[in-house]
Amino acid sequence: MDLNKMLSPNTLFNIKIFGLTIPVTQSIVMMWIIMAVIILLAYIFTRKLKTVPEGKQNIVEIIVETVNNLMKSNMGEHWKSFSPFFGTILLFLVFSNIAGIFNIFPNGEQLYKITGISFFEKLPEFSIEPPTKDLNVTLTMALMIIILIPYSGIKYKG
């Protein structure tokens, strides 16, 4: 298969707003799915928190402590400012890669056979792949970090 075709984003559908056509790629749909899963899990795992953790609260506290310790060891005294951002990036990357490894969701052709909805017939190439496969996603994440570091240096060091 051609490398250019493999790396180019697969446009699933277009959204027209104010005369502009915005392509919605497979990577964007996968990011929406991953964000929805993370938000749902955050809601489920953070309901009814207790002072003395038990059950699912232990899992959340382990994740938060791991991210906090990582930030403390790498970022110095201002680690608290960076911990939520890098924790979110870490969770997004973990869920993105898990989605690519365990391809448990049906592709477009299988969804059409299961549901009979004609929309899925037009999406035979749709499959669950990590959004980080798209160079645009990877580049955007890199740019966010490249901008954050000098901004933080100016903010904290003057």
Secondary structure, 3 states (H helix, E strand, C coil): CCHHHHHCCCEEEEEEECCEEEEEEHHHHHHHHHHHHHHHHHHHHCCCCCCCCCCHHHHHHHHHHHHHHHHHHHHHHHHHHHHHHHHHHHHHHHHHHHHHHCCCCCCHHHHHHHHCCHHHHCCCCCCCCCHHHCHHHHHHHHHHHHHHHHHHHHHHHC
